[in-house]
Amino acid sequence: MKLDPIVVSLLDTDLYKFNMDQVIFHKHTDLCGEYYFRCRNEGTVFTKEMFEEINAQIDHLCTLTFRKDELEYLDSIRFIKRDYVEFLRLWRPIRDYVETSLSPEGELSIVVKGPLFSAMQFEIYLLEIVNEVYFRMRYDYDTLLVSARERLDRKIQDFNSGKYTFSFAEFGCRRRLSREWEDEAVRRLATETKNCTGTSNVYLAKKYGLTPIGTYAHEFVQMYQGIDSIPLAYTNHYAMADWYDEYKGDNGTALTDTITTDLFLLDFNRAMVNNFNGVRHDSGDPYAWGEKIIAHYQKYGADPKTKLLLFSDSLDFDRAQALYDYFKDRAKVSFGIGTFCSNDTSEEPLNIVIKLQTVNGRAVAKLSDTPGKAMCRDMDYLEYLKRSVAFRLNREK
């Protein structure tokens, strides 16, 4: 079964890939990284035919370059700088950076190795490819599409009836059913409701005149763990300082949980509270997190009603509405919803990730506020990182 090209534009990725890459391009071109694929669904089997198709799609991806209209669009984004756009004019995905293999049991392995400014760009493209190949070749795709449309119809009805009253952005690139389905879902959510404020998908933002949404991901904070001169428990400090220096307070929603929110808050001082317009939740109890963030703003005399709480942890629409009702009178509240926009069908979605695991030969890790989300190939390093975090927390709290 030969599929049509899955990625047809290098804009078909999350905005934060460009945001993070611009900082790396300006400040850290000496960093090299390794990214590893993981499927968290137990018992998932990739066939030989799927593996061959995935490789063919990666081959196609690596023929793409940015078109003139795409570069002009990136240049039109307020905080994307001209020299970075000119770099992207020269950039392309390099096939030699991606290694794939398939075990006899059907376990898929993907490893991306290369300069961080280039290797990091593969993540979303590869996840889009793997997910669409799996669902098109594992199931009857037309049946999945029928169920996806039925569920989307109900969501749109629930927004228009007033059952759902919150605003959200579509964050569904990485785990979408297919390119065509994410396109349809974004178009309909944006035109048939008043609640969809934009999308993380830059290609679809351009296509439909929507706001591209995103700041940075865990990998941005993780990469500072690979810089010898930076103490492990202070990586949030250096990451936010570089971010502010690059964007001068623009493009400012901080991710709190890379090495736990408690540690993040030690570096989220008065200056950073003022420099960032809000924070994003991606693990742990969202209600406890929101209370903690509101108390932190109040500690520094900032009005939480002027700050954004952005929730993005495996949300469905009912959970988002409950969070909105709880916090709406105390802060600005919005949501990034991924799988339940782009891959809500009659079959269970894949929980697949590609995570940064080494920088300049050193292990790096994400701890998060949910222990099960930690991912590190070097358990000795993971324990060392936990001890470093605990030492600073015990000393300074």
Residue pairs with C-beta under 8 A, 6 or more apart in sequence:
1 49
1 53
1 136
1 137
2 53
2 56
3 53
3 57
3 132
3 133
3 136
3 137
5 57
5 60
6 57
6 60
6 128
6 129
6 132
6 133
6 178
6 179
7 57
7 60
7 61
7 64
7 125
7 128
7 129
7 179
8 64
8 179
9 64
9 67
9 70
9 203
10 64
10 65
10 66
10 70
10 93
10 125
11 66
11 70
11 73
11 74
11 202
11 203
11 206
12 124
12 125
12 128
12 173
12 179
12 201
12 202
12 203
13 121
13 124
13 125
13 173
13 201
13 202
13 203
14 124
14 171
14 173
14 174
14 200
14 201
14 202
14 214
15 200
15 202
15 205
15 212
15 213
15 214
16 200
16 214
16 215
16 216
16 217
17 120
17 121
17 123
17 124
18 74
18 80
18 84
18 202
19 79
19 214
19 215
19 216
19 251
20 120
20 216
20 217
20 219
20 220
21 84
21 117
21 120
21 121
22 80
22 81
22 84
22 246
23 220
23 242
23 243
23 246
24 31
24 116
24 117
24 120
24 223
25 84
25 87
25 117
26 81
26 84
26 246
27 242
27 246
28 116
28 117
28 223
28 227
29 115
29 117
30 360
31 115
31 116
31 117
31 223
31 226
31 227
31 359
31 360
32 113
32 114
32 115
32 116
32 119
32 359
32 360
32 361
33 112
33 113
33 114
33 115
33 116
33 119
33 120
33 223
33 226
33 356
33 358
33 359
34 111
34 112
34 113
34 119
34 356
34 357
34 358
35 111
35 112
35 113
35 119
35 120
35 122
35 123
35 354
35 355
35 356
35 357
36 109
36 110
36 111
36 354
36 355
36 357
36 377
37 108
37 109
37 110
37 111
37 126
37 130
37 352
37 353
37 354
38 352
38 353
38 354
38 355
38 375
39 107
39 108
39 350
39 351
39 352
40 351
40 352
40 353
41 348
41 350
41 351
41 352
44 106
44 134
44 350
45 105
45 106
45 107
46 54
46 102
46 106
46 107
46 108
46 134
47 106
47 137
48 102
49 137
50 108
50 133
50 134
50 137
50 138
51 100
51 102
51 108
53 133
53 137
54 100
54 108
54 129
54 130
54 133
55 100
57 129
57 133
58 95
58 98
58 100
58 126
58 129
59 95
61 93
61 125
61 129
62 92
62 93
62 94
62 95
62 98
64 92
64 93
65 91
65 92
66 74
66 88
66 89
66 91
70 206
71 85
71 88
71 89
73 202
73 206
74 80
74 85
74 88
74 202
75 82
75 85
77 212
78 250
79 247
79 250
79 251
91 118
91 121
93 118
93 121
93 122
93 125
94 114
94 118
97 112
97 113
97 114
97 118
97 119
97 122
98 110
98 111
98 112
98 122
98 126
99 109
99 110
99 111
99 112
99 113
100 108
100 109
100 110
100 111
101 108
101 109
102 108
102 109
103 109
108 130
110 126
110 130
110 354
112 119
112 122
112 123
112 126
112 354
113 119
116 223
116 359
120 219
120 356
122 354
123 174
123 219
123 354
124 173
124 174
126 354
127 173
127 174
127 175
127 352
127 353
127 354
128 173
128 174
128 176
128 179
130 350
130 352
131 174
131 175
131 176
131 177
131 343
131 350
131 352
132 176
132 177
132 178
132 179
134 350
135 141
135 144
135 177
135 178
135 343
135 347
135 350
136 178
139 347
141 178
143 346
144 177
144 345
144 346
144 347
145 177
145 181
145 345
147 345
147 346
147 347
148 177
148 181
148 185
148 343
148 344
148 345
151 344
151 345
152 185
152 188
152 189
152 344
155 164
155 189
155 317
156 188
156 189
156 192
156 193
158 164
158 317
159 193
159 194
159 195
160 192
160 193
163 321
164 195
164 317
164 320
164 321
165 195
165 321
165 324
166 195
166 320
166 321
166 323
166 324
166 328
166 333
166 334
166 335
167 195
167 196
167 197
167 334
167 335
168 195
168 196
168 197
168 320
168 334
168 335
168 336
168 337
169 196
169 197
169 198
169 199
169 200
169 211
169 213
169 334
169 335
169 336
169 337
170 182
170 185
170 186
170 189
170 196
170 198
170 199
170 200
170 201
170 204
170 336
170 337
170 338
170 341
170 342
171 199
171 200
171 213
171 312
171 336
171 337
171 338
171 341
172 182
172 185
172 186
172 200
172 201
172 337
172 338
172 339
172 341
172 342
172 343
173 182
173 200
173 201
173 338
173 342
174 338
174 352
175 338
175 339
175 342
175 343
175 349
175 350
175 351
175 352
176 182
176 342
176 343
177 342
177 343
177 345
181 342
181 343
182 201
182 204
182 341
182 342
183 204
183 207
185 341
185 342
186 196
186 199
186 201
186 204
186 208
186 210
186 341
187 204
187 208
189 195
189 196
189 341
190 196
190 199
190 208
190 210
196 210
197 211
197 213
197 334
198 205
198 210
198 211
198 212
198 213
199 205
199 210
199 211
199 212
199 213
200 212
200 213
200 214
200 336
201 212
202 212
204 210
205 211
205 212
205 213
206 212
213 336
215 243
215 251
215 252
215 253
215 254
215 255
215 280
216 239
216 243
216 254
216 255
217 255
218 255
218 257
218 258
218 282
218 355
218 356
218 366
218 368
219 355
219 356
220 239
220 243
220 255
221 235
221 236
221 239
221 255
221 258
221 259
222 235
222 258
222 356
222 359
222 364
222 365
222 366
223 356
223 359
223 364
224 230
224 235
224 238
224 239
225 232
225 235
225 359
225 362
225 363
225 364
225 365
225 385
226 358
226 359
226 360
226 361
226 362
226 364
227 238
227 359
227 360
230 238
231 388
232 259
232 384
232 385
232 388
232 389
233 259
233 263
233 388
233 389
233 391
233 392
234 267
234 392
235 258
235 259
236 258
236 259
236 263
236 264
236 266
236 267
236 268
237 267
240 254
240 267
240 268
240 272
240 275
240 276
243 252
243 254
244 252
244 272
244 275
244 276
249 275
249 276
249 277
252 275
252 276
252 277
252 278
253 276
253 277
253 278
253 279
253 280
253 308
253 310
254 264
254 268
254 272
254 276
254 278
254 279
254 280
255 279
255 280
255 282
256 264
256 265
256 268
256 279
256 280
256 281
256 282
256 289
256 293
257 264
257 281
257 282
257 283
257 284
257 367
257 368
257 369
258 264
258 366
258 367
258 368
259 366
259 367
259 385
259 389
260 367
260 368
260 369
260 389
261 284
261 289
261 292
261 293
261 369
262 393
262 397
263 389
263 392
263 393
265 292
265 296
266 392
266 393
266 396
266 397
268 276
268 279
268 296
269 300
270 300
273 296
273 297
273 300
273 302
274 302
277 307
277 308
278 307
278 308
278 309
278 310
278 332
279 293
279 307
279 308
279 309
279 310
280 310
280 311
280 312
280 336
281 289
281 290
281 309
281 310
281 311
281 312
281 313
282 312
282 313
282 368
283 313
283 368
283 369
283 370
283 373
284 313
284 368
284 369
284 370
285 369
286 311
286 313
286 323
287 323
287 326
289 369
290 309
290 323
290 326
290 327
290 331
293 304
293 309
293 331
294 304
294 309
294 327
294 330
294 331
297 303
297 304
297 307
297 331
298 304
304 330
304 331
305 330
305 331
305 332
306 332
307 331
307 332
308 331
308 332
308 333
308 334
309 327
309 331
309 332
309 333
309 334
310 334
310 335
310 336
311 320
311 323
311 333
311 334
311 335
311 336
312 335
312 336
312 337
312 338
314 339
315 335
315 336
315 337
315 338
315 340
316 337
316 340
317 337
317 340
320 335
320 337
323 333
323 335
324 333
324 335
327 333
339 349
343 349
353 375
355 366
355 375
356 364
357 363
357 364
357 365
357 375
357 376
357 377
358 364
358 377
362 381
363 376
363 377
363 378
363 381
363 382
364 376
364 381
365 374
365 375
365 376
365 378
365 381
365 382
365 385
366 373
366 374
366 375
366 376
367 374
367 385
367 386
367 389
368 374
374 382
376 382
376 385
